[in-house]
Amino acid sequence: MPGLNLSQTLGTEKPKGSRGFFDRSFVFVVGLTILVVVVWGGGIRLLLYRVDQQMTDLQAQVTASQSVLQGEGVDRVASIDTRARAMADYEGQSVVMNDAFTRLERLTLPSVRLTEYTFDYSKKEAKISGITGQL
């Protein structure tokens, strides 16, 4: 192999140089980070928007329900319920009959007419019946 010089390089090869600071992988990582931040921020904004919209809808429902639950009819039902609960709480307590009649008079609706009263001494039980034309 005479005439072959092995010490010289071929002119077609380019020397390998160090890559710059902004190579492809760095640009990819920065782009991916920006994309994640934008998607995350957009997701939070969307979530806050939907929660705010749901809160507005619920407030409208509460306002509508409150307007339905106001008035004389509702007050009357609440009064009847309070009286019924008081009678249930009063049941089974040993009391003086004068006090019982006073409480009974206070708890009875004006439209109720008492029609019957019985007292069983052996059972220590009093029964009072009444009727009403309206409720």
Backbone torsions as a table, in degrees:
resi	resn	phi	psi	omega
1	MET	NA	56.3	178.5
2	PRO	-73.2	147.2	176.7
3	GLY	86.2	7.1	-179.7
4	LEU	-102.1	121.2	-178.7
5	ASN	-102.0	112.1	-177.4
6	LEU	-89.4	-7.3	-176.3
7	SER	-86.0	-13.0	180.0
8	GLN	-96.9	146.9	178.1
9	THR	-89.1	157.6	177.5
10	LEU	-77.7	146.9	-177.8
11	GLY	-75.9	-8.8	-176.9
12	THR	-85.3	-20.4	-179.4
13	GLU	-81.5	140.6	176.8
14	LYS	-98.2	142.9	178.7
15	PRO	-70.1	141.3	179.3
16	LYS	-79.2	124.1	178.9
17	GLY	-111.9	166.1	178.3
18	SER	-75.7	146.1	179.9
19	ARG	-74.8	156.2	179.5
20	GLY	-78.7	174.1	-178.7
21	PHE	-64.5	-35.6	-178.2
22	PHE	-98.6	62.8	177.3
23	ASP	-82.0	-177.6	-173.4
24	ARG	-64.9	-40.1	-177.3
25	SER	-67.2	-37.4	178.4
26	PHE	-65.2	-44.5	179.1
27	VAL	-63.1	-38.7	178.6
28	PHE	-64.0	-45.4	-179.1
29	VAL	-65.0	-42.9	178.8
30	VAL	-64.0	-44.1	178.7
31	GLY	-62.9	-42.0	178.9
32	LEU	-65.7	-39.4	178.0
33	THR	-63.5	-44.0	178.3
34	ILE	-63.0	-42.0	178.6
35	LEU	-61.7	-43.8	179.9
36	VAL	-63.8	-43.1	179.8
37	VAL	-63.6	-42.3	-179.6
38	VAL	-65.8	-44.9	-179.9
39	VAL	-65.6	-42.6	179.3
40	TRP	-63.1	-46.7	178.6
41	GLY	-63.2	-41.3	177.4
42	GLY	-64.9	-37.7	178.1
43	GLY	-65.1	-41.2	178.5
44	ILE	-66.1	-42.3	178.3
45	ARG	-61.9	-42.1	179.1
46	LEU	-64.0	-43.0	179.0
47	LEU	-62.2	-45.2	178.8
48	LEU	-63.8	-37.5	178.1
49	TYR	-63.6	-45.6	-179.2
50	ARG	-66.5	-40.5	178.5
51	VAL	-64.2	-41.5	178.2
52	ASP	-63.3	-40.1	179.1
53	GLN	-65.7	-41.1	178.2
54	GLN	-65.5	-39.4	177.8
55	MET	-62.9	-40.6	178.8
56	THR	-63.4	-43.2	178.5
57	ASP	-62.8	-43.3	179.9
58	LEU	-65.6	-38.0	177.3
59	GLN	-64.6	-37.5	177.4
60	ALA	-65.5	-40.5	177.8
61	GLN	-64.6	-40.9	179.6
62	VAL	-64.3	-43.1	179.3
63	THR	-62.4	-43.3	178.8
64	ALA	-64.3	-40.8	-179.8
65	SER	-68.0	-37.3	179.1
66	GLN	-66.1	-36.2	179.1
67	SER	-67.5	-31.3	177.5
68	VAL	-72.6	-34.8	-175.1
69	LEU	-91.5	32.8	176.4
70	GLN	-126.1	152.5	176.8
71	GLY	127.1	178.4	-175.4
72	GLU	-68.1	-37.6	-179.1
73	GLY	-63.0	-42.6	179.7
74	VAL	-67.8	-39.5	177.6
75	ASP	-62.3	-38.2	179.9
76	ARG	-67.8	-41.8	177.8
77	VAL	-63.5	-41.6	178.1
78	ALA	-63.0	-38.9	178.3
79	SER	-63.9	-44.4	178.7
80	ILE	-62.7	-42.0	179.8
81	ASP	-63.7	-41.8	178.4
82	THR	-62.1	-42.5	179.5
83	ARG	-66.2	-40.5	179.6
84	ALA	-64.7	-40.7	178.0
85	ARG	-65.7	-39.1	179.2
86	ALA	-64.2	-39.9	178.7
87	MET	-66.5	-39.6	179.5
88	ALA	-66.5	-38.4	177.6
89	ASP	-67.2	-33.5	-176.6
90	TYR	-75.8	-23.0	-176.0
91	GLU	-65.0	134.8	175.4
92	GLY	90.1	-5.0	177.9
93	GLN	-87.5	141.8	175.4
94	SER	-84.3	125.8	-174.0
95	VAL	-139.9	165.4	171.8
96	VAL	-80.4	138.0	-173.9
97	MET	-62.4	-33.6	177.1
98	ASN	-57.7	-45.7	178.4
99	ASP	-64.0	-38.0	-179.7
100	ALA	-63.7	-43.8	179.8
101	PHE	-66.8	-36.5	178.1
102	THR	-64.3	-45.1	178.5
103	ARG	-67.0	-39.5	179.1
104	LEU	-61.5	-42.7	178.8
105	GLU	-63.3	-38.6	-179.9
106	ARG	-69.6	-33.4	-175.6
107	LEU	-88.1	-17.7	-177.0
108	THR	-79.6	134.7	177.3
109	LEU	-66.5	149.1	-179.4
110	PRO	-61.7	-27.7	-177.3
111	SER	-82.5	-4.8	-178.8
112	VAL	-89.4	132.5	176.7
113	ARG	-111.0	120.9	-179.7
114	LEU	-74.8	130.6	-173.8
115	THR	-114.7	-23.1	-174.5
116	GLU	-148.7	142.9	176.5
117	TYR	-138.5	125.2	175.4
118	THR	-133.4	146.3	178.6
119	PHE	-133.9	127.2	179.1
120	ASP	-107.5	109.8	-176.7
121	TYR	-66.0	-36.1	-177.2
122	SER	-67.4	-38.2	179.2
123	LYS	-92.0	-10.6	-174.8
124	LYS	54.5	55.1	-174.6
125	GLU	-133.5	133.9	176.3
126	ALA	-115.7	136.9	177.6
127	LYS	-123.5	131.1	179.5
128	ILE	-127.8	130.8	179.1
129	SER	-116.4	153.4	178.0
130	GLY	-155.4	166.7	178.6
131	ILE	-133.0	161.7	177.3
132	THR	-144.9	150.9	178.2
133	GLY	-87.9	-21.8	-178.2
134	GLN	-146.4	157.8	176.9
135	LEU	-147.2	NA	NA
